[in-house]
Amino acid sequence: MDQTQTIRTRKDNWVLRHPLLRKYMPLVHEDLTATYSRDLHKWLIIAPIIGVTTGLAITVIAIIILGKLWPVVLGYYLGHHWAIVPGLVVAFAVTGLIMQYLTPDPDEHSTEEVIRSYHEHQGDINMRPFLPKLLAAITTVGFGGSSALEGPSIYGGAAIGSWLWAKLRWLNLDARDRRIMLICGAAAGMSAVFRAPLTGIVFALEMPYKDDLAHEALVPSLIASVISYITLSSFLGGAPLFDFASATSFTGRDLFWCALLGLIIGLIAMAFVITFRRLRTLCVKSSLPHWVKMSIGGLLTGICGVIFLYFFHGSLVPLGPNYEAVGMILGTHHSTLELVVFGVLKLAATAFTLGVGGVSAMFVPLFLTGGSFGVAFAQAVVHSSSIELYAAVGMASFIAAGYKTPLAAVVFVAEATGGHAFIIPALIGAAVAYAVSGDASASGDQKLHEGVRVQELRHVVVGSVMQQKVVSVQGALTLREFTDLLSPHYHHSTFPVFEEDQLLGIVEVWAIAKVSPQKWDTMRVRELTNRHASRVGSDCDVMEGLRLLMSEHRQHMLLVTSGAGKLEGVVTKTDILQALKTYRDEPTQPSLEAGSKEHSQVE
């Protein structure tokens, strides 16, 4: 035995020392290293966990709202129209009380919170108010608010993804991975609630930007969306949510009318979105208690429903999640006037529901409004019997214009309705509506585009390039005192502002020039301070820092703070460009040395 083992060992050693093997093994190692350089295999573990967890959570929400609550509430409202207004006032007041007393910020929730977290907080969502926000979504949607399940589904999935990042750190996750997991969870939520995995992927990737994609989350979102869809389908089935017959063909004449319909809906969507954003801003700034604002919104939403039912008797009503309304609009004849009034009151009810702070989103309301306008257009203008075609184009056009997600709009129409033959006309209508509506978006936190990516610095953190010799200013100084101290000594254009030891934000010198010199002796620096200046941790990667500096709401300086909120340094585009130059000059340098810590103030 020993002799046999010795011969085998010598043979193995000879194989390992073979010249061809020694020559090509390093090349194979190099190729495999390059092939797996993005560490994609970890997402084969993470994404399914996000998909299953999100799928189960959305299944529970869907059963509560669509299976148990809304059918009972809708039946009661249709039988007792007088109950609509008080029912919505009470439900919205309860929503307001939940958000006012159980969450840190009653105006931060749903897709807005997800987008803001992606852009400003490295994908970190506060999980303490997670359950209260889902409960508030149930009271908003389940009792007749003009919204649907996409709000709590996107928020719930994104929050789960963000939360799992902390639980799965043993997989060597970095700060950037939390943003990916946030989008991954949002995609899973959207995929599950609409039984449309491709829609979930595309919408989540389009959601943070008006004309760009969150490219880095593609593969994880794909996996999580499919798993989430399978999870929910195993309980509730996987049939299209809004199934209706689709035409097998369309003509060149139809394409012309589809483009015209996209133009009209694009203009309507632009007007609605601008009005909604104005109303939302007014409500956020209002000093009224949140539950009072919500009660007023419930009153106005209920009035929209009562007005419609007063003039048009039946089971169609512009309230609640309204999934059943698609079949009613397409399967039962309604006059053009009824469809137009339904669309207008649906938009009004949506503005009153969400504008005052209702917890959800408007994906389905825009979808339904576009469908009703599309059918009305087919009946009154085109005189076509293919109402499904124009309904699908109207749906895609309104979503594309309102949410700035044209690809998701078309994919959603194809997946959720089963109308795959409508893809080309829907693309035309969505593209025209998207272009006509400009940059108007239902989401105030969407950015115009992804910032410049400095790939050479992808492993460098902000703490390595920040200025630690910071010159700051006290907010109590008058503008006169500030300018007198500023001009002889400093040449900076932006300064961090403190109120004693508390960091307030930043002040830019050019802002002083807009103030009349007569007010310089009385106005304080704190009054010109930008308190919403972006703050990042020292472990934030440089590419993310540059993206924030180049974003739509540009600022000249990022504040680098500790977990306790203490200022550690500042970063400008000049710092990043200098770091890029240094990194290129020394390509083997894994990180850049930071200067000594020093913090002085203009005093």
C-alpha positions as CSV (number, residue, x, y, z in Angstrom):
1,M,0.0,0.0,0.0
2,D,2.7,2.4,0.9
3,Q,4.6,1.8,-2.3
4,T,1.3,2.4,-4.3
5,Q,0.7,5.7,-2.5
6,T,4.3,6.8,-3.2
7,I,3.9,6.1,-6.9
8,R,0.6,8.0,-7.0
9,T,2.1,11.0,-5.1
10,R,5.0,11.2,-7.5
11,K,2.6,11.1,-10.5
12,D,0.4,13.9,-9.0
13,N,3.5,16.0,-8.4
14,W,4.6,15.5,-12.0
15,V,1.2,16.6,-13.2
16,L,1.3,19.8,-11.1
17,R,4.8,20.5,-12.4
18,H,4.0,20.0,-16.0
19,P,5.2,23.0,-18.1
20,L,1.9,23.5,-19.9
21,L,0.0,23.5,-16.6
22,R,2.4,25.9,-15.0
23,K,2.2,28.2,-18.0
24,Y,-1.6,28.4,-18.4
25,M,-2.9,28.1,-14.8
26,P,-2.1,31.7,-14.0
27,L,-4.0,32.8,-17.2
28,V,-7.0,30.7,-16.1
29,H,-6.8,32.2,-12.6
30,E,-6.7,35.7,-14.2
31,D,-9.7,35.0,-16.4
32,L,-11.8,33.6,-13.6
33,T,-10.9,36.5,-11.3
34,A,-12.0,39.0,-14.0
35,T,-15.2,36.9,-14.7
36,Y,-16.3,37.0,-11.0
37,S,-14.8,40.4,-10.2
38,R,-18.3,41.8,-9.4
39,D,-18.9,39.2,-6.7
40,L,-22.3,38.4,-8.2
41,H,-22.5,35.0,-6.4
42,K,-23.4,36.7,-3.1
43,W,-26.7,37.9,-4.7
44,L,-27.7,34.3,-5.3
45,I,-28.1,34.1,-1.5
46,I,-29.2,37.6,-0.7
47,A,-31.8,38.3,-3.4
48,P,-33.8,35.1,-2.8
49,I,-34.0,35.9,0.9
50,I,-35.3,39.4,0.1
51,G,-37.7,37.9,-2.5
52,V,-39.2,35.3,-0.1
53,T,-39.5,37.7,2.9
54,T,-41.0,40.5,0.7
55,G,-43.4,38.1,-1.0
56,L,-44.7,36.8,2.3
57,A,-45.2,40.3,3.7
58,I,-47.0,41.6,0.6
59,T,-49.2,38.4,0.6
60,V,-50.4,39.3,4.1
61,I,-51.1,43.0,3.1
62,A,-53.0,41.9,-0.1
63,I,-55.1,39.4,1.9
64,I,-56.0,42.0,4.5
65,I,-56.9,44.9,2.1
66,L,-58.1,43.1,-1.1
67,G,-59.5,39.9,0.5
68,K,-61.0,41.0,3.8
69,L,-61.4,44.8,4.2
70,W,-62.1,46.6,0.9
71,P,-64.8,44.2,-0.4
72,V,-66.8,44.7,2.8
73,V,-66.2,48.5,2.8
74,L,-67.1,48.9,-0.9
75,G,-70.3,46.9,-0.5
76,Y,-71.4,49.1,2.4
77,Y,-70.5,52.3,0.6
78,L,-72.5,51.3,-2.5
79,G,-75.5,50.4,-0.4
80,H,-75.2,53.4,1.9
81,H,-73.9,56.4,0.0
82,W,-74.3,58.6,3.1
83,A,-71.6,56.6,4.9
84,I,-68.8,57.4,2.4
85,V,-67.9,60.9,3.7
86,P,-67.9,60.1,7.5
87,G,-66.2,56.7,6.8
88,L,-63.3,58.4,5.0
89,V,-63.0,61.2,7.5
90,V,-62.7,58.8,10.4
91,A,-60.3,56.5,8.5
92,F,-58.1,59.4,7.4
93,A,-58.1,60.9,10.9
94,V,-56.9,57.5,12.3
95,T,-54.2,57.4,9.6
96,G,-53.1,60.9,10.6
97,L,-53.0,60.0,14.3
98,I,-50.9,56.9,13.6
99,M,-48.4,58.9,11.4
100,Q,-48.3,61.9,13.8
101,Y,-47.7,60.0,17.0
102,L,-46.1,56.7,16.0
103,T,-43.6,57.9,13.3
104,P,-40.8,60.5,13.4
105,D,-42.0,62.3,10.3
106,P,-45.6,62.0,9.2
107,D,-44.8,63.3,5.8
108,E,-42.1,60.7,5.0
109,H,-43.4,57.4,3.7
110,S,-44.1,55.1,0.7
111,T,-42.1,55.6,-2.6
112,E,-41.0,59.1,-1.5
113,E,-39.1,57.7,1.5
114,V,-37.6,55.0,-0.7
115,I,-36.3,57.4,-3.3
116,R,-35.0,59.8,-0.6
117,S,-33.3,57.0,1.2
118,Y,-31.6,55.8,-2.0
119,H,-30.3,59.3,-2.9
120,E,-29.5,60.7,0.5
121,H,-29.1,58.0,3.2
122,Q,-27.2,55.2,1.4
123,G,-30.3,53.1,1.3
124,D,-30.9,53.2,5.1
125,I,-34.5,53.2,6.2
126,N,-35.5,53.6,9.8
127,M,-37.3,50.4,10.8
128,R,-38.9,51.6,14.0
129,P,-42.0,53.1,12.3
130,F,-42.2,50.2,9.8
131,L,-45.3,48.5,11.3
132,P,-47.2,51.8,12.0
133,K,-46.6,52.9,8.4
134,L,-48.0,49.7,7.1
135,L,-51.0,50.0,9.4
136,A,-51.5,53.6,8.2
137,A,-51.4,52.3,4.6
138,I,-54.1,49.8,5.4
139,T,-56.4,52.5,7.0
140,T,-55.7,54.8,4.0
141,V,-56.4,52.2,1.2
142,G,-58.7,49.7,2.8
143,F,-61.4,52.3,3.8
144,G,-61.6,54.1,0.4
145,G,-58.6,56.4,-0.1
146,S,-57.9,56.8,-3.8
147,S,-54.7,54.8,-3.9
148,A,-53.7,51.1,-4.0
149,L,-51.3,48.5,-2.7
150,E,-48.2,49.6,-4.6
151,G,-47.3,52.2,-2.0
152,P,-47.0,49.9,1.0
153,S,-45.6,47.1,-1.2
154,I,-42.7,49.2,-2.6
155,Y,-42.0,50.7,0.8
156,G,-42.4,47.4,2.6
157,G,-40.0,45.6,0.2
158,A,-37.5,48.4,0.2
159,A,-37.5,48.5,4.1
160,I,-37.1,44.8,4.3
161,G,-34.1,44.9,1.9
162,S,-32.5,47.7,3.9
163,W,-33.1,45.9,7.2
164,L,-31.7,42.6,5.9
165,W,-28.4,44.4,5.0
166,A,-27.6,44.7,8.7
167,K,-28.5,41.1,9.3
168,L,-26.4,39.7,6.4
169,R,-23.2,41.7,7.0
170,W,-21.4,38.4,7.4
171,L,-21.6,38.1,3.6
172,N,-19.0,41.0,3.3
173,L,-21.6,43.6,2.3
174,D,-20.4,47.2,1.9
175,A,-22.3,50.5,2.2
176,R,-23.1,50.5,-1.5
177,D,-24.8,47.1,-1.2
178,R,-27.5,48.6,1.0
179,R,-28.7,50.8,-1.8
180,I,-28.8,47.8,-4.1
181,M,-30.8,45.8,-1.5
182,L,-33.2,48.7,-1.1
183,I,-34.0,48.7,-4.9
184,C,-34.0,45.0,-4.9
185,G,-36.7,44.9,-2.1
186,A,-38.8,47.6,-3.9
187,A,-38.7,45.5,-7.1
188,A,-39.8,42.5,-5.2
189,G,-42.7,44.4,-3.6
190,M,-43.9,45.8,-7.0
191,S,-43.5,42.4,-8.6
192,A,-45.6,40.6,-6.0
193,V,-48.4,43.1,-5.7
194,F,-49.1,43.2,-9.4
195,R,-48.1,39.6,-10.3
196,A,-45.7,41.2,-12.8
197,P,-42.0,40.4,-12.1
198,L,-40.7,42.2,-15.1
199,T,-42.7,45.3,-14.2
200,G,-41.2,45.1,-10.7
201,I,-37.7,45.1,-12.0
202,V,-38.1,47.9,-14.5
203,F,-40.1,50.2,-12.2
204,A,-37.7,49.8,-9.3
205,L,-34.7,50.6,-11.6
206,E,-36.5,53.6,-13.2
207,M,-38.0,54.9,-9.9
208,P,-35.0,56.9,-8.5
209,Y,-34.4,58.9,-11.7
210,K,-36.4,60.8,-14.3
211,D,-34.2,59.7,-17.2
212,D,-31.8,57.1,-15.9
213,L,-31.7,53.7,-14.3
214,A,-30.2,52.3,-11.1
215,H,-28.1,50.0,-13.2
216,E,-26.2,48.4,-10.3
217,A,-29.4,46.7,-8.9
218,L,-30.4,44.9,-12.1
219,V,-29.3,41.3,-11.4
220,P,-30.4,41.3,-7.7
221,S,-33.7,42.9,-8.6
222,L,-34.3,40.3,-11.3
223,I,-33.8,37.4,-8.9
224,A,-35.7,38.9,-6.0
225,S,-38.7,39.9,-8.3
226,V,-39.1,36.4,-9.6
227,I,-38.8,34.8,-6.2
228,S,-41.3,37.3,-4.7
229,Y,-43.8,36.7,-7.5
230,I,-43.5,32.9,-7.0
231,T,-44.0,33.3,-3.3
232,L,-47.2,35.3,-3.6
233,S,-48.5,33.3,-6.5
234,S,-48.3,30.1,-4.4
235,F,-50.9,31.6,-2.1
236,L,-53.0,33.9,-4.4
237,G,-52.4,32.6,-7.9
238,G,-50.4,34.0,-10.7
239,A,-53.0,35.1,-13.2
240,P,-52.7,38.6,-14.7
241,L,-54.3,41.1,-12.2
242,F,-56.2,43.0,-14.8
243,D,-56.9,40.4,-17.5
244,F,-58.8,41.5,-20.6
245,A,-59.0,40.5,-24.2
246,S,-56.4,41.9,-26.5
247,A,-56.6,42.7,-30.2
248,T,-54.4,40.7,-32.5
249,S,-53.5,43.6,-34.8
250,F,-53.5,47.3,-35.2
251,T,-53.3,49.6,-38.2
252,G,-51.1,52.6,-39.1
253,R,-54.2,54.8,-38.5
254,D,-54.3,53.4,-34.9
255,L,-50.7,54.4,-34.3
256,F,-51.5,57.9,-35.3
257,W,-54.4,58.1,-32.9
258,C,-52.3,56.5,-30.2
259,A,-49.7,59.2,-30.6
260,L,-52.4,61.8,-30.3
261,L,-53.9,60.2,-27.2
262,G,-50.4,60.1,-25.7
263,L,-50.1,63.9,-26.4
264,I,-53.4,64.7,-24.7
265,I,-52.7,62.5,-21.7
266,G,-49.2,63.9,-21.4
267,L,-50.6,67.4,-21.1
268,I,-53.3,66.3,-18.6
269,A,-50.7,64.4,-16.5
270,M,-48.4,67.4,-16.5
271,A,-51.2,69.7,-15.2
272,F,-52.2,67.1,-12.6
273,V,-48.7,66.5,-11.3
274,I,-47.9,70.2,-11.0
275,T,-51.2,70.7,-9.1
276,F,-50.5,67.7,-6.9
277,R,-47.0,68.9,-6.0
278,R,-48.3,72.4,-5.2
279,L,-51.0,70.9,-2.9
280,R,-48.5,68.5,-1.3
281,T,-46.1,71.4,-0.6
282,L,-48.9,73.5,0.9
283,C,-50.0,70.6,3.2
284,V,-46.5,69.8,4.4
285,K,-45.9,73.5,5.2
286,S,-49.2,73.8,7.0
287,S,-49.1,74.3,10.8
288,L,-52.3,72.2,11.3
289,P,-51.9,68.9,13.1
290,H,-51.4,66.0,10.7
291,W,-54.6,64.3,11.7
292,V,-56.6,67.4,11.0
293,K,-55.0,67.7,7.5
294,M,-55.8,64.1,6.9
295,S,-59.4,64.5,8.1
296,I,-59.9,67.4,5.6
297,G,-58.4,65.2,2.9
298,G,-60.9,62.4,3.8
299,L,-63.8,64.8,3.6
300,L,-62.8,66.0,0.1
301,T,-62.0,62.5,-1.1
302,G,-65.4,61.3,0.1
303,I,-67.2,64.2,-1.6
304,C,-65.6,63.1,-4.9
305,G,-67.1,59.6,-4.5
306,V,-70.5,60.9,-3.5
307,I,-70.7,63.4,-6.5
308,F,-69.9,60.6,-8.9
309,L,-72.5,58.2,-7.5
310,Y,-75.1,60.9,-7.4
311,F,-74.9,61.4,-11.2
312,F,-73.9,57.9,-12.3
313,H,-75.6,55.0,-10.5
314,G,-73.8,51.7,-10.4
315,S,-70.9,50.0,-8.8
316,L,-68.1,52.1,-10.5
317,V,-66.8,54.6,-8.0
318,P,-63.5,56.6,-8.0
319,L,-62.5,55.4,-4.5
320,G,-60.3,52.7,-3.0
321,P,-57.8,50.4,-4.7
322,N,-60.3,50.1,-7.6
323,Y,-58.8,46.9,-9.1
324,E,-62.3,45.9,-10.0
325,A,-62.8,49.1,-12.0
326,V,-60.7,47.9,-14.9
327,G,-63.1,45.1,-15.7
328,M,-66.1,47.5,-15.3
329,I,-64.6,50.1,-17.7
330,L,-63.7,47.5,-20.3
331,G,-66.5,44.9,-19.9
332,T,-69.5,47.2,-19.4
333,H,-70.5,50.1,-21.7
334,H,-70.2,53.5,-20.1
335,S,-70.9,56.8,-21.8
336,T,-68.0,59.1,-22.7
337,L,-69.2,61.7,-20.2
338,E,-69.2,59.1,-17.4
339,L,-65.7,57.9,-18.2
340,V,-64.3,61.5,-18.4
341,V,-66.0,62.4,-15.1
342,F,-64.7,59.2,-13.5
343,G,-61.1,60.1,-14.6
344,V,-61.4,63.7,-13.4
345,L,-62.8,62.8,-10.0
346,K,-60.3,59.9,-9.7
347,L,-57.5,62.4,-10.1
348,A,-59.1,64.8,-7.7
349,A,-59.7,62.1,-5.1
350,T,-56.1,60.9,-5.5
351,A,-54.8,64.4,-5.0
352,F,-56.9,64.8,-1.8
353,T,-55.9,61.4,-0.6
354,L,-52.1,61.6,-1.1
355,G,-51.6,65.3,-1.2
356,V,-52.6,65.7,2.5
357,G,-50.3,62.8,3.5
358,G,-52.2,59.5,2.8
359,V,-49.9,56.6,3.0
360,S,-49.7,54.9,-0.4
361,A,-48.8,55.8,-4.0
362,M,-50.7,56.7,-7.2
363,F,-49.6,54.1,-9.7
364,V,-53.0,52.4,-10.0
365,P,-55.0,55.7,-9.9
366,L,-53.0,57.0,-12.8
367,F,-53.4,53.6,-14.5
368,L,-57.2,53.7,-14.1
369,T,-57.5,57.3,-15.2
370,G,-55.5,56.7,-18.3
371,G,-57.7,53.7,-19.1
372,S,-61.0,55.6,-18.7
373,F,-59.7,58.5,-20.8
374,G,-58.4,56.0,-23.4
375,V,-61.8,54.3,-23.7
376,A,-63.5,57.7,-23.9
377,F,-61.1,58.8,-26.7
378,A,-61.8,55.6,-28.6
379,Q,-65.6,56.1,-28.4
380,A,-65.8,59.9,-29.0
381,V,-62.9,60.7,-31.3
382,V,-61.7,57.5,-33.1
383,H,-65.1,55.8,-33.1
384,S,-63.2,52.5,-32.8
385,S,-64.5,49.2,-31.4
386,S,-61.0,48.3,-30.2
387,I,-61.5,50.0,-26.9
388,E,-58.9,47.7,-25.2
389,L,-56.2,49.0,-27.4
390,Y,-56.8,52.7,-26.5
391,A,-57.4,51.8,-22.9
392,A,-54.0,50.1,-22.8
393,V,-52.3,53.1,-24.5
394,G,-54.0,55.5,-22.1
395,M,-52.9,53.5,-19.1
396,A,-49.2,53.3,-20.3
397,S,-49.2,57.0,-21.2
398,F,-50.5,58.3,-17.9
399,I,-48.0,56.2,-15.9
400,A,-45.1,57.2,-18.1
401,A,-46.0,60.9,-17.8
402,G,-46.9,60.9,-14.1
403,Y,-44.1,58.7,-12.7
404,K,-41.4,59.2,-15.4
405,T,-41.2,55.5,-15.9
406,P,-42.0,54.9,-19.6
407,L,-40.5,51.4,-19.8
408,A,-42.2,50.2,-16.6
409,A,-45.5,51.6,-17.9
410,V,-45.4,49.6,-21.1
411,V,-44.2,46.5,-19.5
412,F,-46.9,46.8,-16.8
413,V,-49.7,47.1,-19.3
414,A,-48.4,44.0,-21.1
415,E,-47.9,41.9,-17.9
416,A,-50.7,43.0,-15.7
417,T,-53.4,43.1,-18.4
418,G,-52.3,40.3,-20.7
419,G,-52.4,42.7,-23.6
420,H,-49.0,41.8,-25.2
421,A,-50.3,42.8,-28.6
422,F,-50.5,46.4,-27.4
423,I,-46.8,46.9,-26.8
424,I,-46.0,48.9,-29.9
425,P,-48.9,51.3,-29.7
426,A,-48.3,51.6,-25.9
427,L,-44.7,52.5,-26.5
428,I,-45.6,55.2,-28.9
429,G,-48.2,56.7,-26.6
430,A,-45.9,56.5,-23.6
431,A,-43.0,58.1,-25.4
432,V,-45.1,61.0,-26.6
433,A,-46.7,61.5,-23.1
434,Y,-43.3,61.3,-21.4
435,A,-41.8,63.9,-23.8
436,V,-44.8,66.3,-23.6
437,S,-45.0,66.2,-19.8
438,G,-41.4,67.4,-19.5
439,D,-39.8,66.9,-16.0
440,A,-43.0,67.1,-14.1
441,S,-43.1,64.1,-11.8
442,A,-45.4,62.8,-9.1
443,S,-42.3,62.2,-7.0
444,G,-40.5,65.3,-5.8
445,D,-37.4,63.3,-4.9
446,Q,-36.7,61.8,-8.3
447,K,-33.3,63.0,-9.7
448,L,-32.7,64.0,-13.3
449,H,-29.9,61.6,-13.9
450,E,-27.2,59.5,-12.4
451,G,-24.1,61.6,-11.6
452,V,-20.7,61.1,-13.2
453,R,-19.1,57.8,-12.1
454,V,-15.4,57.9,-11.4
455,Q,-14.8,54.2,-11.7
456,E,-11.1,54.6,-10.7
457,L,-12.3,55.6,-7.2
458,R,-14.9,52.9,-6.6
459,H,-12.9,51.5,-3.6
460,V,-12.1,54.9,-2.1
461,V,-14.3,56.3,0.7
462,V,-15.1,59.9,1.4
463,G,-13.2,59.9,4.6
464,S,-10.0,59.5,2.6
465,V,-10.5,62.6,0.4
466,M,-12.4,65.0,2.6
467,Q,-11.0,68.3,3.9
468,Q,-10.6,68.0,7.6
469,K,-9.3,71.6,8.0
470,V,-12.8,73.1,8.1
471,V,-13.6,76.8,8.5
472,S,-17.1,77.2,9.8
473,V,-19.4,80.1,10.9
474,Q,-21.8,80.6,13.8
475,G,-25.4,81.1,12.8
476,A,-25.9,83.9,15.4
477,L,-23.6,86.2,13.4
478,T,-25.3,89.0,11.5
479,L,-24.6,89.2,7.8
480,R,-22.6,92.3,8.3
481,E,-20.4,90.6,11.0
482,F,-19.9,87.6,8.7
483,T,-18.9,89.6,5.6
484,D,-16.5,91.8,7.7
485,L,-14.7,88.7,9.0
486,L,-14.9,86.9,5.7
487,S,-13.4,89.2,3.2
488,P,-10.0,89.9,4.6
489,H,-9.2,86.3,5.6
490,Y,-11.1,83.7,3.7
491,H,-11.7,82.9,0.0
492,H,-14.2,80.0,0.4
493,S,-17.6,80.2,-1.2
494,T,-19.4,77.8,1.1
495,F,-19.2,77.4,4.9
496,P,-20.7,75.0,7.4
497,V,-22.9,76.7,9.9
498,F,-23.1,75.9,13.6
499,E,-25.5,77.0,16.4
500,E,-23.0,76.8,19.2
501,D,-22.0,73.1,19.0
502,Q,-24.9,71.9,16.8
503,L,-24.4,71.6,13.0
504,L,-27.2,73.4,11.2
505,G,-26.1,73.1,7.5
506,I,-24.2,75.3,5.0
507,V,-24.3,78.9,3.9
508,E,-23.2,80.0,0.5
509,V,-21.6,83.4,0.0
510,W,-23.6,84.1,-3.1
511,A,-26.8,84.0,-1.1
512,I,-25.8,87.1,0.9
513,A,-25.6,89.1,-2.4
514,K,-29.3,88.5,-2.8
515,V,-30.1,90.2,0.5
516,S,-30.4,94.0,0.5
517,P,-27.4,95.6,2.4
518,Q,-29.9,97.5,4.6
519,K,-30.8,94.1,6.2
520,W,-27.3,93.0,6.8
521,D,-27.2,94.4,10.3
522,T,-30.3,92.6,11.5
523,M,-30.4,89.3,9.5
524,R,-28.6,86.4,10.9
525,V,-26.5,83.8,9.1
526,R,-28.9,81.1,10.3
527,E,-31.7,82.6,8.2
528,L,-29.7,81.9,5.0
529,T,-28.5,78.5,6.1
530,N,-29.4,75.5,3.9
531,R,-30.5,73.0,6.5
532,H,-31.1,70.3,3.9
533,A,-27.5,70.0,2.8
534,S,-26.5,66.4,2.1
535,R,-24.7,64.7,5.0
536,V,-22.7,61.5,4.5
537,G,-20.7,59.2,6.6
538,S,-16.9,58.9,6.2
539,D,-17.4,55.4,4.9
540,C,-19.5,56.6,1.9
541,D,-17.8,55.8,-1.4
542,V,-16.5,58.7,-3.5
543,M,-18.7,57.9,-6.5
544,E,-21.8,58.3,-4.3
545,G,-20.4,61.6,-3.0
546,L,-19.8,62.9,-6.5
547,R,-23.3,61.8,-7.5
548,L,-24.8,63.9,-4.7
549,L,-22.7,66.9,-5.8
550,M,-23.8,66.5,-9.4
551,S,-27.4,65.8,-8.7
552,E,-30.4,68.0,-9.7
553,H,-30.3,70.1,-6.5
554,R,-26.7,70.8,-6.7
555,Q,-24.7,72.0,-3.7
556,H,-21.0,72.9,-3.6
557,M,-20.2,71.0,-0.4
558,L,-21.0,67.7,1.3
559,L,-20.9,67.5,5.1
560,V,-19.1,64.5,6.4
561,T,-20.6,63.6,9.8
562,S,-20.2,60.9,12.4
563,G,-23.0,58.7,13.7
564,A,-23.6,61.2,16.5
565,G,-23.9,64.0,14.0
566,K,-20.6,65.7,14.6
567,L,-18.8,67.3,11.7
568,E,-15.7,65.3,10.6
569,G,-14.9,67.1,7.4
570,V,-16.3,68.4,4.1
571,V,-16.0,67.3,0.5
572,T,-16.2,69.3,-2.7
573,K,-15.9,68.3,-6.4
574,T,-12.4,69.8,-6.4
575,D,-11.5,67.4,-3.6
576,I,-12.7,64.4,-5.6
577,L,-11.0,65.6,-8.8
578,Q,-7.8,66.0,-6.9
579,A,-8.2,62.5,-5.5
580,L,-8.7,61.2,-9.0
581,K,-5.5,62.9,-10.1
582,T,-3.6,61.4,-7.2
583,Y,-5.1,58.0,-7.7
584,R,-4.1,58.0,-11.4
585,D,-0.6,59.1,-10.5
586,E,-0.3,56.3,-8.0
587,P,-2.5,53.5,-9.3
588,T,-1.3,51.0,-6.8
589,Q,-2.3,53.2,-3.9
590,P,-5.4,51.5,-2.3
591,S,-6.5,54.6,-0.4
592,L,-5.6,58.2,0.0
593,E,-4.1,59.7,3.1
594,A,-6.3,62.3,4.9
595,G,-4.9,65.4,6.4
596,S,-4.7,66.2,10.1
597,K,-8.0,67.1,11.9
598,E,-8.6,70.7,12.4
599,H,-11.8,72.7,12.8
600,S,-11.8,76.4,13.1
601,Q,-14.6,79.0,12.9
602,V,-15.1,82.5,11.5
603,E,-15.3,84.5,14.7
